[in-house]
Amino acid sequence: MRKPVASLILLAFIALWIFLVGMFSGMIGSWPRWVQLVFYIIAGIGWIVPLKPLFAWMNSGPQEEADD
C-alpha cells in the first residue's frame, strides 16, 4: 500500500513544484540568461531533495520474495 500512496504524494508535490516555479517565471524572465539557466537547473533537480524521505519510506516496507 505504500507505493500507491507515495505515488500520489509524489504527483501532488511535483504539480505544486511546477506551479511554484511557474509563478516566478515573470520575474525570472528579466534575469540574465545564464542566471535563468542556473535557476532552472536547480529547480529541475531541487524537487528531489524534499522527497528523499518519501522515497526511503516507500521502499522500506516488507520485501517481497522473488520466485526463483
Secondary structure, 3 states (H helix, E strand, C coil): CHHHHHHHHHHHHHHHHHHHHHHCHHHHCCCCHHHHHHHHHHHHHHCHHHHHHHHHHHCCCCCCCCCC
